[in-house]
Amino acid sequence: MHKGKNRRLRLVLSLTVLIVVSSALLSSLFIYASQGNNSIMVKASIAAMLGLLAFFISLFSWRLLTGHLTRLGRIDQELNIVKTRNQFADFMDDLPLGVFIKNKDSRAVYLNKYMDKIFGRSNCLGKTPYNIFDAETADKIMREDSRVLSGENLAGEELLTDKNGKERVYMTHKFCMRDENNNPMIGGISIEITRRREAEYKLRILSKAIRNSPVCVIITDPEGCIEYVNPAFAKSTGYSFAEVMGENMKIINSGKHRENFFREMWTRIKTGADWQGEILNRKKDGTLFWELATISSVRNNEGQITHFVAIKDDISNRKQVEEALLKAKKKAEDSDNLKSTFLANMSHEIRTPMNAIVGLSSLMGDSVFTPDERQNFSEIIKENSDVLLQLIDDIVDVSKIEAGQIIIRPDKCNIRSLLEDIYESFRLQIREKEEKVNFLLKKEINEGSLCTMTDPQRLRQIITNLIGNALKFTTQGSVEFGCSLQSDGNILFFVYDTGIGIPPDKLEIIFNRFRQLDDSGTSQHRGAGLGLSISKSLTELLGGSIWVESEIGKGSKFYFTIPYKKVQLSDTMPGHKPELISYPQLAGKSIIIIEDLEVNYNLIEAMLKKTGARIMWAKTGSEALEIVDKNPDLSLALLDLNLPDAEGYDILVEIKKRRSDLPVIIQTALAMNGEKERCVRAGCENYLIKPLQMEKLLAAIQNCMFQEN
């Protein structure tokens, strides 16, 4: 460019000199010619002709020079374009990313050195995606190219295979461009992000491991301000991530360590050394807990500490064990007291429904009662039997309350019918106290029949616990219970008594597990210590709350609420009369009962009496196999797993070997984990847990014997 400017300057100077020289020569000729002719007109004419001649000479010379100058400029321009293209090509080749250009047919017409290195010119130039990649990838690229040619700019990730067969991940940007003939072309830039994706994948794995780690992970800045905590920290301390973000680690400081404890720790970790030790910290709710902590520093490239990482494991249980070892005698005494309290509680929880069952069973044979009253007794006995079975399950699963594993089974519940059933159950139990204690159901329900969606069995359990507790502490006066619909959308249940009352200092702990009004063990009211705790937990699981108001000598008022979720009434809801039992007609059928206990055999025989079936009894496994062999007309086998001479499972297998077509129903009290699955795999048609319920037994027989009909 600089040389072109100098060339044009020299041409302009040459033209100027040419004009001056031409003018000087013509002037000299004019002066010479005019020496012999003094006529002014002649001189003027000659001068004009000479000037005109000089002008044409200069103009001709200018056109020659400017034409040459234009040709030289064009040459310079073309040279500059070539040079620029070479510089641009060098620039593209030096880029640490791929650059490509494709024509409108998606054939590659240009690759920079990076793309050549990865994919190869011979593999790509002049070829379409179908010549380079698999069909699926090529289809995707061709669809994108069509969109680019229509004017779209595209950017996205793509997985491509290089010339060596290695898969690589690229972030590709495509755009439409024009060639020198204004034909559309596809330009693109591809940045490889394979390592970044691999790093992100590893980071996700590490992040997930930290999030799911059972130990606490805390990251702070050099001043100890929290920048990250994993979910285990929130679970352990009760603080959420949002609550501790930016806060100093002092937020969980218990204040129980001496001042130089933390000074020594900070002195060590600020030097870059690791620190490990036990720390007593405080949870959000104020609870103290022990942690075994390891704290390390993180440095940048300049060696400066940028973060601290703390790994903490809750060792409270271990510390408790250590303390327990130091206080072995006290722990043994406490353990014995807890055992006694637990057994007393179990007695209370089981005896409450058993009172109705035993009491009404003794009245069933009394001729003073009408058939309708006996039918009512039978229904109450059945309902309390169900309650008892549920309570047995609660005993087994009592630890699930604290673990948050209790299952709530919402269903339609007729509140009035439920309360009336509970009233009838307790009314007969307190007949002996009738002269001293009035037992009342106060009906304050605003609607004729209140129906809500809740767990009827758990609701019954709460009310039963509270009434039983009230009756236990009330020797005279009254016990009253009921419910009302509140304006806040809750159903309020209450149990009032005129019993001994609760001291003010006990109101805070009355709902704690294993706590009684008198923990000395000498009180005449040896309460369970578990019923109120279970009631509180169940109430909260049902979405409500429970509380008590009491005064010594004047009685107590227990209240609890559950949400009111209005539903339509149904005759099949809890509290309504059950449907009549349907007996299958088994006349001409033979059933073998394999049961070693006569009382169990008599019960099953009585349950099947109305079916008309022929009943056969085998007390042992060997007797059962003998009867099976001698009676090919057998239609069904009821098999107990606990036999005196063989394991019931082995008898099941042997029966199926001899009579694969004979349906077998297991009826057992061995409700162990995996037992049912084991028997089903061996070929049994059904599996019933004792105590047997008639409806379930008859339904199982119906399914087994008539499933093909």
N, C-alpha and C positions, 0 to 999 in steps of 0.2 A: 504493500500500500504506500509506503514512504517513497519507494523507487518510482512508482507511477506519478506521484505528485511532482517529483524533481524533473521527470521527463516532460510533463506538460509545461512546467515553468520554463524549461530551456526552449521549447517550441514557441512559446509566446514571445520570448526575448529575441529569438531568431527572426520571427515575423516583423517585429518592431524595427530591428536593424535593417531588414530588407526594404521596408517602406521608406525609411530615412535615406538609405543609399539610393533607391530608385528616384526619389524626389530630388536628391542632390545632383544626380547624373542628368536628369531631365532639365533641371534649372541651369546647369552648366551649358547644355546644348542650346537652351533658349538664349542665353547671354551671347554665346558665340554667333548664333545665327542673326541676332539683332544688331550686330556691329555695322553692317552695311545697309541697314534699312531703318530709317528713323520714323517710319509711319507707326503711329500709336495703334491703329486698328490692326495692323499686321502683327505687331508685337503681342497685342492682346489675344488675337486669334491663335497665334503660335503657343502662347502661354496656356491658354485654355486647353488646346489639344494635348499639350504635354502633360498638363495636370490630369486630364481625363485618362490619358494613356497610363500615367502612374497609378491612378486609382484602379484601373482594370488589372494592371499587373499585380497590384497589392491584393485585390480581391481574389484573383486566380491563385495567387500564392497562399492566401488564407484558407481557401477551400481545400487546397492540397494538404496544408498542414493540419487543419482541423480533422479532415478525414483520417489522416494518419493517426492523429491523437485519439480519435474514437476507436479505431482498431486496437490501438495499444491499451485503451481503457477496458475494452471488452476482454482482451487477453488477460489483463490484470484481474478483472472480476472473475473470470473462469478459473484462474489460478487460485484466487482466494476461496472460491466455492470448493474446489478440490481440496484445498488445505483444510477448510473448515470441516468437510466431510471426513477427512482423515483424522482430524483432531476429535471429532464426535465419535468416530468408530473406536479410536483409542480409548476415549473416555468410557464408552459402553463396555469395551472389553475389560477395562480395569475395575468395573463395578463388582462388588461382592454379592451380586444377585443376578437372576436370569432376566434377559431381555429378548423378546422374540417378536417377529412380525409375520403375519399370515395374510395371504390374499383372500379374495372373497369366497374362494372354494375351500378355505381353511387349510391350504397347503403352506407349509413353512417356507418363507423366502429369506428370513434372516434370523441368525442366532448369534448372541455374543459368546465370548470365549467361555464364560461360566456355564451357559447352557450347552455349549459344545462339550465341555468337560464332563457334564453330568449325563447328557442324553446322546451326544455324538451328532456331528453334522450329517454324516452319511446315513444315520438312522432317522434323521428328521427332515432335512432340507428337501423340498419338493414333495413331501409326503403329507397325507392327511392323518388325523388322529387314528383312523381305523388301521393305518399301516404301522402305527407306533404303539398303541395301547390296546388293552382288551376291549371287547365289544361294549361292555357296560360303561366303562370309563369313556370310551370314544363317543358313545351316544350322548353322554352328559356334556362333554366338551362341545360337540356339534350343536346341541341345543343352546348352550351359552353363546357360542359364536354367532348363531342366528340372531340372538337378542342384541348382541353388540353391533352387528351390521345394521340393525334397525334403529340404532341410535342410543342404546342403553350403555351405561358404564357399570361394569360388574366387579364385585370384589368378594372373594370367599376362599375358604380352605378346600384343598383337594389333595387326595392321596394318589401319587404317581409312582410308577416303577422306572428306575433309571436304566441305563444301558447294561448294567451289571446284574439286573434283576432285584435290586434292593428297593424296598418301598420307602418313599420320602414324603413328608407332609409339607405343602407349600401354601402360602397366602398369595393368591394371584389376583392382580388387578388388570382388567381388560377394558379397552376403549377403542372407538372407531377413529380411523385416520384416513387421509387421502394421499395417493401417490401423485406424481407429476402430471398425470393425465386425468386427475380428479376421480380416479377409481377408488371405491371404498376398500379399506384394508383393516386388519385387526392387529392392534398393537397390544403388547402385554408385558407386565413386569411380575416376576415370581420371586418371592422371598422365602427361603427354606426356613421352616419353623419346627423341624423334626426334633431337634434337641430341646427346644422350648416345650414342645408337647410332652416329651419324655420327662423333662424336669417337672412340668405341671402334674403329670401323672404320679410321679414319685412324691411330689409335694402333697397331692390329694391323699395318697396312701398314708403318708406320715401324719397329715392333718387328721385323717379318720382314726388312725391309731391313737393319737393324742386325745381326740374327742371321746373315743370309746374306752380309754384307759381307766381302770378302776382306781388309779391313784391320781392325786391332784397335780396339775401342771400349771405353774404361774410364771408369767414373763413380766418383768418390770424394767423400767429405765434405770440409769445409774443411781438415781436418787431413791429408788424403791417404790416408785409410783406404778401401779398396775396397768399393763397394756393388754394382757390376755390372761384368761383363766379357762380351763376346760370344764365340761359339764360336771365332772366328778367334784370339782371345787364347789360348785353351786349345791350339789347334793350333800356334800360333807358339811359345809358351813351355813347353808341356808341363804346365802347372798347370791343374787343373780349377777350375770355379767354386767348389766347396765348399772347396777348399784355399786360395783367396785371399780368400774372403769375410771382410771385417772386418780383413784384413791391410793393413799399410801398403805403399805402392808400393815401398818399399825392398826388398821381397821379391825383386824382379828386378834390383836394383842390382848392377852388375858390380864396383863399387869401383874402376873404372879412371879415373873422372873426378876432377878436382881438387875440393876442398871448395867453393870459391866458385862452381863451375858450377851446382850446385843452389840455392845461396843466391841467385844472381842470377835464376834461373828463378822461384823462389817469390816473390821480391820483386816481380817483374813481374806474375805472375798474380793476386797478392793485391790488386793495385791495380785489377783488372778488365780489364787489357790482355791480349791474346792473346800466346802465346809459341810460337815455332816453332824447331825445331833438331834436330840429330842426337844420338841417345843410344846409347851402347853398353850393352846390358843382358845379363843372364845367364838362360838357360833353366833349367828344373828339373834337367836332367841336367848342368848346368854349362857347356853350350855358350854361347859369347858370340855375340851377333848385334846388328847395327846397325838402328836404327829412326829414321825421320823422323817426328817427333811434332809435333802441333799441340794446344795445351792452351788451353781457354777456360773462363771462369767463368760460373756460373748464379746470378742474383740473384732474391730474392723481391720482393714488392710494396714492402717497406720499403727496398729497395736493398742488403740484406745478402747476402753470398755464401753460398749454401747448398750448392753442389756445384761440382766441376770435371769437365769432360769432355775426355778425351784421345783423339785420333784418331792411330793409329800405323800406319805401313806399314813392313814389313820390307824394308830396303834392303841386306841383307847381300850379295845378288848384285851390286848396283851397286858396293858397297865392294870386293867381291872383284875386279870388273873394273878398278876404279881401281888396286887394288894390283897387279893383273896388268899393267896398263900401265906401272907403275913398275918392274916386274921382268920386262920383256919377254923378256930373254935366258933367264932361268931358266925361265920358263913354256914357252918354245920347247923347251928341253932336256927338261923334264918331259913335255911333250906327245910328243916323239919317243920317250922311254923308255916311256911308256904305250902308244904305238902298237906298239912292238916287243913289249912284254909281251902286248898283246892278240892280236897275230898269232901269237905262240908258243902262247898258250892255245887259239886256234882250231885250230891245227895238232894240238895234243894231243887236243882234244875230238872232232875229226873222224877222226883216225888210229886212235883206239881201236877203234871198230866197223869201220873200214875194214880193219884188220889181219885181222879174222875173215873179212870178205867177200873180200878179195884172196887171203888164204891158202887158204881153203877152196875158192875158185873154181879155184885152180891144182891142187887135189887131186881135183876132180870127175872129171877125165878120166883119172886114174891107175887102171889096171885092178887094182892091188893091193887096192883097197878094194871091199868087197862092195856090192850094191845097197842094202842096209839102211843101211850106213855112209854111202853117197852121199846117200840120202834124209835121213839125219840132218844131213849137211853142208848140204844144201839148206835144211833148216828153220832151222839156225843162221844161214845167210847171210840168209835172209829176216828173221829176228828182228833181226839186227844192222843190216839195211837199214832196218828200222823205227826202230831206235834212232838211226841216222844221220839219218834224216828228222826225227826229233824234236829232235835236237841242232841241226840247221840252223834249225828253228823257234826253239830256245832262243837261238841266236846273234842272230836277228832281234829277239827279244823280251827280250834280256838286261836291258835298262833297266827292264822291267816289274817285275823283282824289287824294285828300290828304290822303285818307284812303287806297289807293292802291288797290281799288276794281273795277277799270274800266276794262271792258272786251275787249280785242283786238281779232278781228275775221279775221285772215289772209285768203286771197283769191287771185286769179290771178287778176292782175291789168294792163291794157294797159295804160301806162303813157301818151302817145301822145293823145289817145282818151280822157282820163280824162282831160288833160289840154285844149283840144279843146272844150269840153263841158263847162268847167268853163269859158273859154273865151267868148263863145256864150252867156252864162248866164249874164255876166257882161257887154258885149258890148251893149246890148239893154238898160241896166240900165243907162248907162252914155251917152245916146244919147243927152241929154240936154247939157252935158259938151263937146260935140264932138269938138266944135270950139276951146276950151281952153285946153283940156286934151286929149292927144293921148294915147289910150289903146292898148298895143302891146303884142302879144305872140311871144317870141323869141324862135325859134326852134333850139336848139343846140344839140339835141340828135344825138349821133354818129351812132346809128342803125336806120334802117327804122322805126321800131316799137319797143319800149322798153317795155318789159313785165316783171313784178317782182311779188313776193309774199309778200303782205302786206295787211293792212286793208284799202280798197279803200275809205270807208266812212270817216274814221278818217283822211286819207291823204287829201281828198277833204275839210274836215273841216279846216285843218291847212292852206291850200292854200287860201281858201275863207276868212278866218280871216285876213290873211296878206294882201290880195288884198283890202278887204274892209277898212282896216286900212290905207293903202296907199292912196286910193281914198279920204278918209275922210280928210286927211291932205294935199292933193294936189289940188290946185285950178286952176293951169295952169302948162303947161309943159307936162309931160308924166308919165305914170305908165306902167312898163314893167315887165313881169314875164316869167319864163321858167325853164328849167332844163338841166343838162348835166351829162354824165356818167364819173365818176372820176376814175383815175388809182388805187386808194386805195380800190376799190370795193364798193363804195358808190354812190348813186345818189344825186347830189347837186341840190336843188331847190333854186330859188332866186326870189325876188320881189323888183324891183328898183322903186323909185319915186323921183320926183323933188320937193317935198313938203317942209314944214317948217324946217324939220330936228329935231334932238333930242339933247338937251344940254349934254355935257360930264358927268355932275353929275347925269343925269337921266339914262345913259346907264346901270348902275348897277342894277337899280330897275324896268326897263321898263317891265320886264317879271313877276314882282310880282303881285299878285292878288289885284285888286281894285286900282292899281296905275296908274296915268295919268301924262302927261307932265305938266299939270297945275291942282294941287289939290285944288285950291281956289274955284272952282265951278263957276268962272266968265268967263272962256274961252269959245270962240265960238265953240271950238271943245270939246264937252262934252263926249268924248270917253267912252267906256264900262268899261275899267279897268279890264276886265276879259278875253277878247279874246286872248291877247298875253300870259297870264298865262296858259290858256287852251292849246294853241298851243305848248307852251314849254313842258307841261306835256305829251301831246299826242306824240310829237316828241320823247321824251325820251322813252315812252312806245313802240314806233315803232322801237327802237334800234338806234336812231340817236341823233343829237344835233342841237341846234339853236342858232344863234347869230346875232348881228346887228352892222353895221358900219354906222355912221351918222355924218353930219356936219351941224351946224345951217345955214339955208338959202340955202343949196345946196341939201337937200334931204336925204334919208335914203336907205340903202341896207340891206334887211333882207335875211339871208341864213339859210337853214336847210338841214340836210342830213338824208337819211334812207339807210339801207343796200340794196344792189342789189342782189336779189336772183332770178336768171334767170329761167324762166319757159316758156313753149310753149304757143304760142298765141292761143286764143280761141274766137270764135265769140260771146260767151255768157258772155264775161268779161265786167266789167263796162266800159261805154263809147261807146258800140256798140248798134245798134238798137235792141230794144226788139222784141220778137216774137209776131206775131199777136194774139189778144185775141180770144179764142175759145168759142163760145156761145153754150150752150146745147140747144137742140131742145125740147121745152116744150109745143108745140101746143097741146091743149086739156087738159092741166094741170091747176089747180087752185092754186094760192099762195095768202095767206093773209099776209099783212104787218100791223103789230100792232105797230103804231107810232103816237105820239100825235102831232108832229110838221110837218106841211104841206111841208116845204122845204125839210125835210129829206125824207118824203114819195115821193115827186117829184123826188128826186135824185135816189132813189132805183128803182122807176118806170122806169126812163130813162135808168138805167143800164140794166134792164131786158126786155127792149122793143124788142130787136132783138131775144129774146128767144121764142116769140110767146105765152107766158103763159098768162092766164087770171088773172088779178091782182085785189085783193079786199083790201079795206082799213078799218081798225078799229082804231079809235082815242083813245079809252079807253079799259080797261080790260073787262068791262062788254059787250061792243060791240063785242069784240073779241070772248068771250065765246058764245055769241048769234049766231055769224056767223059760228063758229065751229059746233054748234048743228044743224043749218039749212042746212049746206053744207057738207054732208058726203063724197063728192068727193074731198074735199080739199087734195092737195098733199104735201103742205109745209107751215110752218109758220115762218115768220121773226119777232122776238119779241124784242122790246126795253124794257129794265128793268125799265126805268123812265117813269111811266104812271101817269096821274093826279088822277085817282080814286083808284089805287091799286098798290101794289109792283109787278114788273114784275116777280119776282121769284114765287110769289103766283099764278100768272096767268099760269106760266109754269107748276107748279104742278097740277093745275086744268085741264089744257089742256091734260096732260098725263093721268089723271084719266079718262077723257072722250074719248080720242082717243090716246091710247098708241102706235098705229101704225103711228101716224102723226109726221113726222120729224120736229124738232124745231131748228132754228138757232138763237142764241142770238146775237143781234147787239146793242152795248151800248158804251157810253163814260165813264161809271163808272168802270174804270180799277183798282178797289181796290184789295188789296191782299186777296186771298181766294175766291173771287167772282166767278171766273171761275170754281174752283173745286166744289163749292157749286152747281152751275147750272148743271155741268156734273153729279154730284151725283143724281140730281133731274130728269135727263133723257134727257137733251138737246143733240143734235147731233153735234153741233159746236158752237164756241164762237168767235165773231169778235169784234175788238175794233175800234171805230170810231176815225178819219174819215175813212169811208169804201173805200177800194181799189177794183176796179172792178174785177181784176184778182182773188183776194182772195174770193170775194163774189161768183163769178161764179164757182170757184173751189169747194167751200163749198156746193153750191147747187148741183153740179154734183155728189159729193160724197154722199150726203144725199139721193138724189132721184134715183140714179142708182147704189147704192152699191150692191144691190141684183141681178142686171142683169149681 
